[in-house]
Amino acid sequence: MLRMCLRPFGFLEEAVHTIWLHCSEGNDVNVSEPKTWMCLICGWIYDEATGDPEHDIAPGTRWADVPMNWTCPECGARKEDFEMVEI
């Protein structure tokens, strides 16, 4: 897990840019790579980076934040029927 904090730079005229700086003081943010989850019934893959926009799950939605009543778009399996996999 990578620990980082946000510090805005306000001196740029076009826009306020946010840069990530490693820091040891407060305001830490946990940053992790998106993961993929596979349906054990049909093999459909849920990728946290792409989400499931056709079913109101925005790109970047972590698996823990997918609603419990969401089902596999291919076979209707429940969320508990998915397992994390590395691709």
C-alpha positions in Angstrom: 0.0 0.0 0.0 1.3 3.4 -0.9 0.8 6.2 1.6 0.4 9.7 0.1 -1.1 13.0 0.8 -2.7 15.7 -1.3 -1.3 19.2 -1.4 -2.9 21.8 -3.7 -0.7 24.2 -5.6 -2.6 27.5 -5.9 0.0 29.6 -7.6 -0.7 28.3 -11.1 -2.9 30.8 -13.0 -4.7 28.4 -15.4 -6.1 26.1 -12.6 -5.3 24.8 -9.3 -3.3 21.6 -9.7 -3.2 18.8 -7.2 0.0 16.9 -6.9 0.7 13.8 -4.8 3.5 14.1 -2.4 4.8 11.4 -0.1 4.5 12.6 3.4 4.9 11.4 6.9 2.5 13.8 8.6 -1.3 13.7 8.7 -3.8 13.8 5.8 -2.6 10.4 4.5 -4.6 8.8 1.7 -4.5 5.1 0.9 -3.9 4.5 -2.8 -4.2 1.1 -4.3 -4.4 -0.3 -7.8 -7.8 -1.2 -9.1 -8.7 -4.9 -8.8 -10.7 -7.3 -10.9 -13.4 -9.7 -9.7 -14.6 -12.7 -11.6 -18.1 -14.3 -11.5 -17.6 -17.9 -10.3 -20.8 -18.9 -12.2 -20.2 -17.5 -15.7 -16.7 -16.0 -15.7 -17.8 -12.4 -16.3 -15.1 -9.9 -15.0 -15.8 -6.8 -13.0 -12.9 -4.3 -13.3 -12.9 -1.6 -10.6 -11.2 0.8 -13.2 -14.1 0.5 -15.7 -17.0 -0.2 -13.3 -20.3 -1.2 -14.9 -21.8 2.1 -16.3 -24.6 0.2 -18.1 -25.9 -0.8 -14.6 -25.2 2.5 -12.8 -21.8 1.5 -11.4 -19.4 4.4 -12.2 -15.8 3.7 -13.4 -13.4 3.7 -10.4 -16.0 2.1 -8.1 -14.2 -0.2 -5.7 -15.7 -3.7 -5.2 -16.5 -2.9 -1.5 -18.7 0.1 -2.8 -20.7 -2.0 -5.3 -24.2 -2.3 -3.7 -25.0 -5.7 -2.2 -28.1 -6.0 -4.4 -26.0 -5.7 -7.6 -26.0 -8.8 -9.8 -23.8 -10.1 -12.6 -25.0 -8.6 -15.9 -24.4 -11.9 -17.7 -26.0 -14.5 -15.5 -27.6 -12.7 -12.5 -25.2 -14.2 -9.9 -25.0 -12.3 -6.6 -22.0 -10.3 -5.5 -21.0 -13.0 -3.1 -20.5 -15.3 -6.1 -17.5 -13.2 -7.3 -13.8 -13.8 -6.4 -10.9 -11.4 -6.8 -8.5 -12.4 -9.6 -5.3 -11.1 -11.1 -5.3 -10.5 -14.8 
